[in-house]
Amino acid sequence: MVGKQIFQKLLNVDDISERNIGLRRAFTAYTELIDVTGYEASALTILLNLTYPRKRVDDLLDRRLARQTLNTDPHLDACIGEVKWLHTHNLKYPDIRVSKQRLISESPSLHPHVLSSANCIKTLGWSHDSAKVNVAKLFTCHFLWKKHVHCLATILVEPPKEWKLAFKQLGMPSKLFMNLCGRVRALLPADDSPNRVDKYSIQVRMPYRDSYLAITPVVSHALQSEMQQAAIAKRGQYANIEFTRPAAVGELSASLGGNIKVLSYPPRIQNAVHGLSDSWVLKVQAGQTVLNQRALSHSQLKRALDSLLSNRFELALKQRRQQKIASVRQIRSAISEWLLPLLEWRLDLVENKMSMSKLVSIQGSYEYQFLTTPKEQLIELLNPTFSLLNTTLSNSNALQKYAFHHRLMKPLKSSLKWLLGNLSKEPNSVSIDSEGKDLHRYLYLKGIRVFDAQALSNPYCAGLPSLTAVWGMMHNYQRQLNESLGTQLRLTSFSWFIRQYSSVAGKKLPEYGMQGTSENQFRRAGIVDHRYCDLVFDLVVHIDGYEEELEVLDGSINALKASFPANFAGGVMHLPEIGSVDEWCGLYRNEASLFTKLSRLPASGRWIMPTRYQISSLDELLVLLEQKASLCPVMSGYLLLEDPKSRRNSLEALHSYAEPAIGVVECATAIDIRLQGISNFFRRAFWMLEIKESSMLMKRI
């Protein structure tokens, strides 16, 4: 938040053109709030003059024009009329065809593991007729006054004497001022919601009590504004969502020229390429390394090494220990990524995707030694691998100071020993089913391809498709399977592995439909900017049911295949290409046999793992994402903004407006999951939907 000294400096700028630019920027929603305490008359003058187009205002501090505006009833009436369209959540985002509706709601329930408007200071936005975007600024521009966030509309609900004096200085009598306050108060209730669902508003069906609830996701003005401020300050990674008619979306979009920023953290997945092993052979023959050198240059590894080198005596002993453990884990992860190509290469050899005869040409190299050493003897490669690691560090200008450092030798070598030691072991083959009951199954779907899936999982994040989209596809699968088999099986949770991921460039043309006021014109709707992705994934689904139903399922593999849904996250799903994987649909009775398969997944892919990080603010989320490159923000569910109620045009008997919640997932490598073992995987890797009265959130089982 910007102090009042900054506002004073802006007021004292001599160049009128430069001063106007600074003042206009100070009163937009995409900049930090400016403190106007003690300068109420100047702030009011600026707000009144902002209600005109730029070309009509030479100086935003022109008091004569401000006085004239207060005494021009039609213009002032137009400004007051737009208070009716102030909102906490924008119903016209992203589809401007939603009309004559607004939503004012209290913040949703605060949840420690997701980010929402509950973590933000409450502010009001505006969306209505694009022609009135200027007159709306009088009451919608926010500022800081006496350490509290306000806009003129909220100030006038209970007007302080300072603002009454400011209006009086600009020529408004007390009687007219109180009338103005009364009109604003009448148009700004504490809460307001539509009595019908607009035909252009999205509706999502979610389980609720013994039936379903129709939910309309809506974007929070407060959280969206904070995100734009962070993007302008260059905190975090963002993608641009473009609107061709920004003023019709709302005042925030108009002030940004229709360029709304969303968090952009796609998963870091190296797409596997056929024939890659052959190219690796050529690299080794040319004297080049196939190791992933970039893994050692990540800022996260540098921070971990610096942390081990620093004494940090200002921290308590417990904090130093926690910091050391976190640093060692980061080092292990970086070394795993460094060795990733060789681990992938070994997997190709084990699964006979490459002949051993092709390695004859690289005999004598470290790569040949790593690839041909029996798994049980990998630990014997500790010394040559450790020497190669330090040599690699010394050859980099940025990493040279860490090579052969006497205080880093022990943690680096122990991390490498831990990695090679675990690689030499067989996966834990003990089932974790402690009760010994066989009343569940695991369905393993392998190599599923999706084209044009929605990567803009909610109005704030682009990258991974929504977790609720995975759950929705699984729930649809459950319904179709039960209908086919006549059972009541429950697909309760899932674990998600992404083999390949790629963003799709360009915008999609909407399909033709009946448009126009009379709905009698066959034409396309306006293009709404989205983000899309293609991906290949595996899904492990936990199935519960009665013993007799599970026995029916065991003999119904064809029904399992036939019931598989065709869509995911708005994209089209296809079965794997012939020859790309073995049997794509498998049913498993216990964890051990399944984990044997999962431990052989390609090292280039990523498991989408639940985390338990607590998020109290957007800044905290951005710091977390910067510190840990394996984390991604994602759509994690919905927080209801009201008690469900009956509304016209609802898809279900009950309807509620809800805010999408931002969660954090960890993109863990296949090798990390294999090293951590079977017990860790089945305890940590599965997602379920937790449904409560005020929230529907994905969580770890």
C-alpha positions in Angstrom: 0.0 0.0 0.0 1.3 3.4 -1.0 1.6 6.1 1.8 0.1 9.5 1.7 3.5 11.0 1.2 3.4 9.5 -2.3 0.0 11.0 -3.0 1.3 14.4 -1.9 4.3 14.0 -4.3 1.9 13.2 -7.1 -0.2 16.3 -6.3 3.0 18.5 -6.4 4.2 17.4 -9.8 4.4 20.5 -11.9 4.0 18.9 -15.4 0.2 18.5 -15.8 0.4 15.7 -18.3 2.8 13.7 -16.2 0.7 14.4 -13.1 -2.4 13.2 -14.8 -0.8 9.9 -15.8 0.4 9.3 -12.3 -3.0 10.1 -10.7 -4.9 8.0 -13.2 -2.6 5.1 -12.4 -2.9 5.6 -8.7 -6.7 5.2 -8.8 -6.8 2.0 -10.8 -7.4 -1.5 -9.4 -4.2 -2.9 -10.8 -1.9 -0.7 -8.7 -1.3 -0.7 -5.0 -3.8 1.4 -3.0 -2.8 5.0 -2.4 -3.4 6.7 1.0 -5.5 9.9 0.6 -5.9 10.6 4.4 -5.8 14.4 4.9 -6.3 15.1 1.2 -10.0 14.2 0.9 -10.9 17.3 -1.2 -8.1 16.6 -3.7 -9.1 12.9 -3.9 -12.8 13.9 -4.5 -11.8 16.3 -7.2 -9.8 13.6 -9.0 -12.6 11.1 -8.7 -15.2 13.5 -10.1 -12.9 14.4 -13.1 -12.2 10.7 -13.8 -15.8 10.4 -14.8 -15.1 12.1 -18.1 -13.2 10.7 -21.1 -9.5 11.7 -21.1 -9.8 14.1 -24.0 -12.3 16.2 -22.0 -10.1 16.6 -18.9 -6.9 18.7 -19.2 -6.1 18.6 -15.5 -7.5 16.0 -13.0 -7.0 18.6 -10.2 -9.3 21.1 -12.0 -11.7 22.1 -9.1 -13.9 24.2 -11.5 -14.7 21.1 -13.5 -15.3 19.1 -10.3 -17.7 21.8 -8.9 -19.5 21.8 -12.2 -19.9 18.0 -12.1 -21.4 18.0 -8.6 -23.9 20.6 -9.8 -24.8 18.8 -13.0 -27.7 16.5 -11.9 -27.9 14.3 -15.0 -24.2 13.5 -14.9 -24.2 12.9 -11.1 -27.4 10.8 -11.4 -25.6 8.6 -14.0 -22.7 8.2 -11.6 -25.0 7.2 -8.7 -26.9 4.8 -10.9 -23.7 2.8 -11.5 -23.5 2.0 -7.8 -26.2 -0.5 -8.5 -23.6 -2.5 -10.5 -20.8 -2.7 -8.0 -20.0 -6.3 -7.1 -17.6 -8.5 -5.1 -17.7 -11.2 -7.8 -17.9 -10.4 -11.5 -20.7 -12.4 -13.2 -19.8 -11.0 -16.6 -16.3 -12.6 -16.4 -15.4 -14.0 -18.9 -18.7 -14.0 -20.9 -19.9 -10.5 -21.4 -23.3 -11.8 -22.6 -24.4 -12.3 -19.0 -26.5 -9.2 -18.3 -28.6 -7.3 -15.7 -27.1 -9.3 -12.8 -24.7 -8.5 -9.9 -23.4 -10.4 -6.9 -22.4 -8.9 -3.6 -21.3 -11.5 -1.1 -19.4 -12.0 2.1 -16.0 -13.7 1.6 -16.2 -17.5 1.6 -15.0 -19.7 4.5 -11.3 -19.5 5.1 -9.4 -22.7 4.4 -5.7 -22.9 5.3 -4.6 -25.0 2.3 -6.3 -23.0 -0.5 -6.2 -19.4 -1.6 -9.5 -17.4 -2.2 -10.9 -14.0 -1.6 -11.1 -14.9 2.1 -7.4 -14.2 2.1 -7.8 -10.8 0.6 -9.1 -7.4 1.8 -12.6 -7.0 0.5 -13.0 -4.6 -2.4 -15.7 -3.9 -4.9 -15.5 -4.0 -8.7 -17.9 -2.8 -11.4 -19.3 -4.4 -14.5 -22.3 -3.2 -16.5 -22.8 -1.2 -19.7 -19.4 -0.5 -21.3 -20.5 3.0 -22.4 -20.7 3.9 -18.7 -17.2 2.7 -17.6 -16.1 6.3 -16.9 -19.0 7.5 -14.9 -18.7 4.4 -12.7 -15.2 5.5 -11.6 -16.5 8.0 -9.1 -17.7 5.3 -6.8 -15.6 2.3 -7.7 -12.0 3.5 -7.5 -10.4 2.3 -4.3 -8.0 4.0 -2.0 -6.6 3.9 1.5 -8.2 6.2 4.1 -7.2 6.1 7.8 -5.6 2.6 7.3 -8.7 1.1 5.9 -9.6 0.2 2.3 -12.5 2.2 0.8 -14.1 3.4 -2.3 -16.4 6.5 -2.3 -19.5 4.2 -2.2 -18.4 2.5 1.0 -17.3 5.9 2.5 -20.8 7.4 2.0 -22.7 4.6 3.6 -21.7 6.2 7.0 -20.1 9.5 5.9 -17.3 10.9 8.1 -17.1 14.6 8.7 -13.9 14.9 6.6 -15.7 13.8 3.5 -18.7 15.9 4.2 -16.4 18.8 4.4 -14.7 17.8 1.1 -18.1 17.8 -0.7 -19.0 21.1 0.9 -15.7 22.7 -0.4 -16.7 21.7 -3.9 -20.1 23.4 -3.5 -22.5 20.7 -2.4 -24.8 21.8 0.5 -25.3 19.5 3.5 -28.9 18.7 2.5 -27.9 17.5 -0.9 -24.9 15.6 0.5 -27.1 13.6 2.9 -29.5 12.9 0.0 -26.6 11.6 -2.0 -25.5 9.4 0.8 -29.0 8.0 1.2 -29.2 7.2 -2.5 -25.8 5.4 -2.5 -26.7 3.5 0.7 -30.0 2.2 -1.0 -28.1 0.9 -4.0 -25.4 -0.9 -2.0 -26.8 -3.6 0.2 -24.7 -5.9 2.3 -25.4 -8.8 0.1 -27.2 -9.2 -3.3 -27.6 -12.1 -5.7 -29.7 -12.8 -8.8 -33.0 -14.7 -8.5 -32.3 -16.6 -11.8 -29.3 -18.1 -13.5 -28.4 -16.3 -16.7 -28.5 -18.6 -19.7 -24.8 -17.7 -20.5 -23.6 -18.4 -17.0 -21.6 -21.7 -16.6 -23.2 -24.3 -14.3 -21.4 -27.3 -12.8 -23.1 -30.3 -11.2 -21.5 -31.4 -7.9 -22.7 -34.0 -5.4 -24.5 -32.5 -2.5 -26.3 -34.3 0.3 -28.2 -37.1 -1.4 -28.5 -35.5 -4.8 -26.6 -32.9 -6.9 -26.1 -29.1 -6.6 -25.7 -26.7 -9.6 -22.8 -24.4 -9.0 -21.9 -21.3 -11.0 -18.2 -20.4 -10.6 -17.5 -16.6 -10.3 -14.3 -14.7 -10.1 -13.4 -12.6 -7.1 -12.6 -8.9 -7.9 -10.4 -8.6 -4.8 -8.2 -11.6 -5.6 -8.1 -10.8 -9.3 -7.0 -7.2 -8.5 -4.2 -8.5 -6.2 -3.0 -10.8 -8.9 -2.8 -7.9 -11.4 -0.8 -5.9 -8.9 1.6 -8.8 -8.3 2.0 -9.2 -12.1 2.8 -5.5 -12.6 5.4 -5.8 -9.8 6.9 -8.8 -11.6 6.3 -11.2 -8.7 5.5 -14.7 -10.1 5.0 -16.1 -13.6 1.9 -15.1 -15.6 0.1 -15.7 -18.9 -2.0 -13.0 -20.6 -5.8 -13.5 -21.2 -7.0 -11.0 -23.8 -10.5 -9.5 -24.1 -11.5 -7.7 -27.2 -14.2 -5.7 -25.5 -12.6 -4.9 -22.1 -15.0 -2.3 -20.9 -17.9 -4.7 -21.3 -16.1 -7.1 -18.9 -15.6 -4.6 -16.2 -13.7 -1.6 -14.9 -10.6 -3.7 -14.0 -10.4 -5.2 -17.5 -11.0 -1.8 -19.1 -8.1 -0.2 -17.0 -5.8 -2.9 -18.3 -6.8 -2.7 -21.9 -8.4 -6.1 -21.8 -5.1 -7.8 -20.8 -5.8 -9.9 -17.6 -2.9 -11.8 -16.1 -3.3 -15.3 -14.7 -0.7 -17.5 -12.9 1.1 -19.6 -15.4 2.9 -22.6 -14.0 2.7 -25.5 -16.5 4.2 -28.8 -15.2 7.9 -29.2 -16.1 7.6 -32.4 -18.1 10.2 -33.4 -20.6 8.2 -35.1 -23.4 9.6 -38.5 -24.3 10.7 -38.7 -27.9 10.9 -42.0 -29.8 14.5 -42.9 -30.7 16.0 -40.7 -28.0 18.4 -43.5 -26.9 20.0 -43.4 -30.3 20.6 -39.7 -30.1 22.1 -40.2 -26.6 24.6 -42.7 -28.1 25.6 -40.2 -30.7 26.1 -37.5 -28.0 28.4 -39.8 -26.0 30.3 -40.7 -29.1 30.9 -37.0 -29.7 32.3 -36.6 -26.2 29.2 -34.8 -24.8 27.3 -35.7 -21.7 23.7 -36.9 -21.7 23.2 -35.8 -18.0 20.7 -33.1 -17.3 23.1 -30.2 -16.6 20.3 -27.7 -16.2 19.1 -29.5 -13.0 22.3 -28.3 -11.3 21.8 -24.6 -12.2 18.3 -24.2 -10.7 18.1 -21.4 -8.2 16.5 -23.8 -5.7 19.7 -26.0 -5.6 21.9 -22.9 -5.1 19.8 -21.8 -2.2 20.0 -25.2 -0.7 23.8 -25.3 -1.0 24.1 -21.7 0.3 21.9 -22.7 3.3 24.3 -25.5 4.2 27.3 -23.2 3.9 25.8 -20.5 6.2 25.9 -20.8 9.9 22.5 -19.0 10.5 23.2 -18.7 14.3 20.3 -16.2 14.4 17.9 -19.2 14.0 17.0 -21.5 16.8 18.5 -25.0 16.9 15.2 -26.6 15.8 14.9 -24.2 12.9 18.4 -24.9 11.7 17.7 -28.6 11.7 14.5 -28.1 9.7 16.4 -25.9 7.3 19.1 -28.5 6.9 16.6 -31.3 6.2 14.8 -29.2 3.6 18.2 -28.4 1.9 19.2 -32.1 1.8 15.9 -33.0 0.3 16.3 -30.3 -2.4 19.9 -31.6 -3.1 18.6 -35.2 -3.5 15.8 -34.0 -5.9 18.4 -32.0 -8.0 20.8 -35.0 -8.2 17.9 -37.2 -9.3 17.0 -34.8 -12.1 20.7 -34.6 -13.1 20.8 -38.4 -13.5 17.3 -38.6 -15.0 18.4 -39.2 -18.7 20.6 -42.2 -17.6 17.7 -43.6 -15.4 15.4 -43.3 -18.4 18.0 -44.9 -20.6 18.3 -47.9 -18.2 14.5 -48.3 -18.2 14.6 -48.5 -22.1 17.2 -51.3 -21.8 15.3 -53.2 -19.1 12.0 -53.1 -21.1 13.9 -54.0 -24.3 13.1 -50.8 -26.1 16.8 -50.6 -27.0 19.3 -53.4 -27.8 22.4 -53.8 -25.7 24.4 -54.2 -28.9 24.0 -50.4 -29.6 26.1 -49.6 -26.5 29.2 -51.3 -27.9 30.3 -48.0 -29.5 30.4 -46.2 -26.1 32.3 -48.8 -24.1 34.7 -47.2 -21.6 32.5 -44.2 -20.9 30.8 -43.4 -17.6 27.4 -43.7 -19.4 28.2 -47.3 -20.4 29.3 -48.1 -16.9 26.1 -46.8 -15.4 23.9 -48.5 -18.0 25.5 -52.0 -17.8 26.1 -52.2 -14.0 23.6 -54.6 -12.4 21.0 -52.9 -10.3 22.3 -54.6 -7.1 25.7 -53.1 -7.7 24.8 -49.5 -8.5 26.1 -48.4 -5.1 29.6 -49.2 -6.3 29.3 -46.3 -8.7 29.3 -43.9 -5.8 32.9 -42.6 -6.2 33.0 -42.1 -10.0 29.6 -40.5 -9.9 30.5 -38.2 -7.0 33.7 -37.2 -8.9 31.7 -36.5 -12.0 29.3 -34.4 -10.0 32.0 -32.2 -8.6 33.7 -31.9 -12.0 30.4 -30.7 -13.5 30.1 -28.1 -10.7 33.7 -26.9 -11.2 33.1 -26.4 -15.0 30.3 -23.9 -14.4 31.1 -20.3 -13.5 27.9 -20.0 -11.5 28.5 -23.3 -9.5 32.3 -23.3 -9.3 32.4 -22.2 -5.6 30.5 -25.3 -4.6 32.8 -27.9 -6.3 35.0 -29.9 -3.9 33.9 -27.6 -1.0 35.0 -29.2 2.2 31.7 -28.4 4.0 29.6 -29.7 1.1 31.5 -33.0 0.4 29.6 -34.9 3.1 26.0 -33.8 2.3 26.5 -34.2 -1.4 28.1 -37.6 -1.1 25.5 -38.9 1.4 22.7 -37.6 -0.9 24.2 -39.5 -3.9 24.7 -42.6 -1.8 21.1 -42.5 -0.7 20.0 -42.2 -4.3 22.1 -45.1 -5.7 21.4 -47.2 -2.6 17.7 -46.9 -3.2 18.0 -47.5 -6.9 19.8 -50.8 -6.2 16.9 -52.1 -4.0 13.8 -53.9 -5.2 10.5 -52.0 -4.7 8.8 -52.9 -1.4 6.5 -55.8 -2.3 4.6 -55.9 0.9 0.9 -55.0 0.6 -0.2 -52.2 2.9 -3.7 -53.7 3.3 -3.3 -54.2 7.1 -6.7 -55.8 7.6 -6.2 -58.4 4.8 -9.6 -57.7 3.4 -10.1 -57.8 -0.4 -13.0 -55.4 -0.6 -11.4 -53.0 -3.0 -9.7 -52.9 -6.4 -7.3 -50.6 -8.2 -8.1 -49.7 -11.8 -5.0 -48.7 -13.8 -5.6 -46.7 -17.0 -2.4 -46.3 -19.0 -1.4 -43.9 -21.7 -4.7 -42.0 -22.1 -4.4 -39.2 -24.6 -6.3 -35.9 -24.3 -6.5 -33.1 -27.0 -7.5 -29.5 -26.3 -8.1 -29.9 -22.6 -8.8 -26.7 -20.7 -5.5 -25.5 -19.2 -7.1 -22.4 -17.7 -8.4 -24.4 -14.8 -10.0 -21.4 -13.1 -10.0 -17.6 -13.6 -6.7 -17.3 -11.8 -4.5 -20.2 -13.0 -3.2 -21.6 -16.3 -1.2 -24.8 -16.6 -2.5 -28.0 -15.2 -6.1 -28.9 -15.9 -8.4 -28.7 -12.9 -8.3 -31.5 -10.3 -12.1 -31.3 -10.1 -12.1 -32.1 -13.9 -10.2 -35.3 -13.2 -12.7 -36.1 -10.4 -15.6 -35.2 -12.6 -14.4 -37.6 -15.4 -13.9 -40.3 -12.8 -17.5 -39.7 -11.4 -18.9 -39.9 -14.9 -17.0 -43.2 -15.4 -18.6 -44.5 -12.1 -22.1 -43.7 -13.3 -21.6 -45.3 -16.7 -19.9 -48.4 -15.3 -22.6 -49.0 -12.7 -25.3 -48.5 -15.3 -23.6 -51.1 -17.5 -23.0 -53.7 -14.7 -26.1 -53.0 -12.5 -23.9 -52.4 -9.5 -23.2 -49.7 -7.0 -19.5 -49.5 -7.1 -17.8 -46.4 -5.8 -14.7 -44.8 -7.5 -13.5 -43.1 -4.4 -10.1 -41.6 -5.1 -7.4 -41.3 -7.8 -3.7 -40.9 -8.4 -2.6 -39.0 -11.5 0.6 -39.4 -13.5 1.2 -37.1 -16.5 3.5 -38.7 -19.1 3.5 -35.8 -21.6 2.3 -32.2 -21.6 2.3 -29.5 -24.3 0.5 -26.2 -24.5 -1.7 -25.5 -27.5 -1.2 -22.2 -29.3 -4.0 -20.0 -30.7 -7.6 -19.3 -30.0 -10.6 -21.6 -30.6 -13.5 -20.4 -32.8 -16.8 -20.9 -30.9 -19.4 -23.1 -32.5 -22.4 -21.6 -34.3 -25.5 -21.0 -32.4 -28.8 -19.1 -32.4 -27.7 -15.6 -31.3 -29.2 -12.1 -31.1 -31.9 -10.6 -28.9 -34.6 -12.8 -30.5 -32.3 -15.8 -30.7 -33.1 -16.1 -34.4 -29.7 -15.3 -35.9 -27.4 -18.3 -36.8 -23.9 -17.0 -36.0 -20.8 -17.5 -33.8 -20.6 -16.0 -30.3 -17.7 -13.7 -29.5 -14.3 -15.4 -29.0 -13.4 -15.8 -25.4 -9.6 -16.3 -24.8 -8.7 -19.6 -23.1 -5.6 -21.7 -22.7 -5.5 -25.3 -23.9 -3.2 -28.3 -23.6 -2.6 -31.8 -25.0 -1.5 -34.4 -22.5 -0.9 -38.1 -22.1 -1.6 -39.5 -18.6 -2.0 -42.5 -16.5 -4.7 -42.8 -13.8 -4.9 -45.1 -10.8 -8.5 -45.3 -9.5 -9.4 -46.8 -6.1 -12.7 -48.8 -6.3 -14.8 -49.7 -3.3 -17.8 -52.1 -3.3 -19.4 -55.2 -1.8 -17.6 -58.5 -2.4 -20.1 -59.8 -4.9 -20.0 -56.6 -6.9 -16.2 -56.6 -7.0 -16.4 -60.2 -8.2 -18.7 -59.1 -11.1 -16.2 -56.4 -11.9 -13.3 -58.9 -12.0 -14.9 -60.6 -15.0 -16.0 -57.4 -16.7 -12.9 -56.0 -18.2 -14.7 -55.3 -21.5 -17.4 -53.3 -19.6 -14.6 -51.3 -18.0 -13.2 -50.4 -21.4 -16.6 -49.7 -23.0 -17.7 -47.4 -20.1 -14.6 -45.2 -20.3 -15.7 -41.5 -20.9 -14.9 -39.7 -24.1 -14.2 -36.2 -22.6 -11.9 -34.7 -20.0 -11.6 -31.0 -19.0 -13.4 -29.9 -22.1 -11.0 -31.9 -24.3 -11.4 -35.2 -26.2 -9.9 -38.4 -24.8 -8.4 -41.1 -26.9 -7.0 -44.5 -26.0 -3.3 -45.0 -26.4 -1.8 -45.5 -29.8 -1.3 -49.2 -30.8 2.1 -50.3 -29.7 2.8 -47.3 -27.4 1.9 -49.2 -24.2 0.8 -52.7 -23.3 -2.7 -53.4 -21.9 -4.2 -49.9 -21.2 -6.9 -51.0 -18.8 -5.9 -53.2 -15.9 -7.6 -54.3 -12.7 -5.5 -55.1 -9.6 -6.5 -56.7 -6.3 -3.6 -55.5 -4.2 -1.0 -52.7 -4.0 2.1 -54.8 -4.4 1.4 -56.0 -8.0 0.2 -52.5 -9.0 3.3 -50.7 -7.6 5.6 -53.0 -9.5 4.1 -51.6 -12.6 4.0 -48.0 -11.4 7.7 -48.1 -10.4 8.6 -48.6 -14.0 6.9 -45.5 -15.3 9.1 -43.2 -17.5 11.3 -40.8 -15.4 10.4 -37.9 -17.7 6.8 -37.9 -16.4 5.4 -36.4 -13.2 3.0 -37.5 -10.4 0.5 -34.8 -9.4 0.8 -35.1 -5.7 -1.2 -33.5 -2.8 0.7 -31.1 -0.5 0.0 -29.7 2.9 1.3 -26.2 2.5 -0.7 -23.6 4.2 -1.4 -20.4 2.2 -2.5 -17.2 3.9 -1.9 -14.7 1.1 -1.1 -14.4 -2.6 2.4 -13.1 -1.7 3.0 -16.3 0.4 1.9 -18.4 -2.5 4.2 -16.6 -5.0 7.2 -17.0 -2.6 6.4 -20.7 -2.2 6.3 -21.2 -6.0 9.6 -19.4 -6.4 11.4 -21.5 -3.8 10.1 -24.9 -5.0 10.1 -25.4 -8.7 8.3 -28.7 -8.4 5.1 -26.9 -7.1 2.2 -25.7 -9.3 -0.9 -23.8 -8.5 -4.1 -25.5 -9.6 -7.9 -25.4 -9.3 -8.7 -27.4 -6.2 -12.5 -27.1 -5.8 -15.2 -24.6 -4.9 -16.0 -22.5 -1.9 -19.8 -21.7 -1.7 -20.6 -18.0 -1.4 -24.2 -18.6 -0.1 -26.5 -21.3 1.1 -27.9 -23.3 -1.8 -31.3 -22.1 -3.0 -33.9 -22.5 -5.7 -33.3 -20.3 -8.8 -34.9 -20.2 -12.2 -32.9 -21.8 -15.0 -30.9 -23.9 -12.6 -29.9 -27.3 -13.8 -30.7 -28.8 -10.4 -33.3 -28.1 -7.7 -30.7 -26.2 -5.7 -28.1 -23.7 -7.0 -25.3 -21.7 -5.5 -22.7 -19.2 -6.7 -19.2 -20.4 -5.7 -15.7 -19.2 -5.9 -12.9 -21.4 -7.4 -10.1 -22.1 -4.9 -6.4 -22.1 -5.7 -4.4 -25.0 -4.3 -0.8 -26.2 -4.6 0.3 -29.6 -6.0 3.7 -31.1 -6.2 4.9 -32.5 -9.6 7.0 -35.4 -8.3 9.2 -37.4 -10.6 8.6 -41.1 -11.1 12.0 -41.9 -9.7 11.1 -39.9 -6.5 7.9 -42.0 -6.0 9.8 -45.2 -6.7 12.5 -44.4 -4.1 10.0 -43.4 -1.5 8.3 -46.8 -1.7 4.9 -48.4 -1.8 3.7 -47.3 1.6 4.4 -43.7 0.9 2.7 -43.8 -2.5 -0.6 -45.3 -1.3 -0.6 -43.0 1.7 0.2 -39.7 -0.1 -0.6 -39.9 -3.8 -4.4 -40.2 -3.9 -6.9 -37.5 -4.3 -10.5 -37.4 -3.1 -13.3 -34.8 -3.1 -14.3 -33.6 0.4 -17.8 -32.2 0.4 -19.0 -30.0 3.2 -21.9 -27.6 3.6 -19.8 -24.6 2.5 -17.0 -26.2 0.4 -16.1 -28.9 -2.1 -12.4 -29.3 -2.2 -9.9 -31.9 -3.5 -7.7 -33.2 -0.7 -5.3 -36.0 0.1 -7.1 -39.2 1.4 
